[in-house]
Structures are given as C-alpha cells and as structure tokens.
Amino acid sequence: MKAKLVLALVVLAILLFPICPILLQSHAYAADKNAPADADLLNINTATAEQLKDLPGIGDAYSEKIIKGRPYARKDEFVQKKILPRATYEQIKYKIIAKQK
C-alpha cells in the first residue's frame, strides 16, 4: 500500500515538474503588473508643493520641508534626514521616486 502511494506521488511530481516554472512565471508577472510604472511615480526632486500635498499624509508643513531638503538621492532619505516620520513615509513610498538630473 505504501509503495503504491509513494509511486503515485513520484509519478505526480514528474508530471507536474515541467508546469512549475510556468506557474511561478505567471505569479511573478502579476506582481510586476500591479507595481506602478515610473511614469506614475511623483519625482520628489521636482514636484511642486501642490503635487506633494496630494500625497496621503502630506500637508503644507511637510511639503515645505520636502522642498527645503532637496535634492534627494533616494526616497528613503525622508526618514533618514527626519523630513517625514516613518509612518507617513510608509504611506507614500510606493507613490514617489527620487530621480537625478
């Protein structure tokens, strides 16, 4: 009985092995498809105060601090330079980018 079960599992594994890369590839594509394109991201080095205020958690004071702290090499400098608290940064990190000229 155990031998038949092991044999059945081995046969099943052999049959499904060629399908695994296809399944994994389609899952990876779905994750990439949901990520915003660079064109959809707000460049924190060139954005106006009004554009920054459209981000969640960013008001007049934070938009002014962001502009005064420019230029940024990386978007995570908001937290390192104490421009924004981590909680606010976590809300906007997938909506911004720090492009260099």
C-alpha positions, 0 to 999 in steps of 0.5 A, a space after each residue: 500500500 505504501 509503495 503504491 502511494 509513494 509511486 503515485 506521488 513520484 509519478 505526480 511530481 514528474 508530471 507536474 515538474 515541467 508546469 512549475 516554472 510556468 506557474 511561478 512565471 505567471 505569479 511573478 508577472 502579476 506582481 510586476 503588473 500591479 507595481 506602478 510604472 515610473 511614469 506614475 511615480 511623483 519625482 520628489 526632486 521636482 514636484 511642486 508643493 501642490 503635487 506633494 500635498 496630494 500625497 496621503 499624509 502630506 500637508 503644507 508643513 511637510 511639503 515645505 520641508 520636502 522642498 527645503 531638503 532637496 535634492 534627494 538621492 533616494 526616497 528613503 532619505 525622508 526618514 533618514 534626514 527626519 523630513 517625514 516620520 516613518 509612518 507617513 513615509 510608509 504611506 507614500 513610498 510606493 507613490 514617489 521616486 527620487 530621480 537625478 538630473 
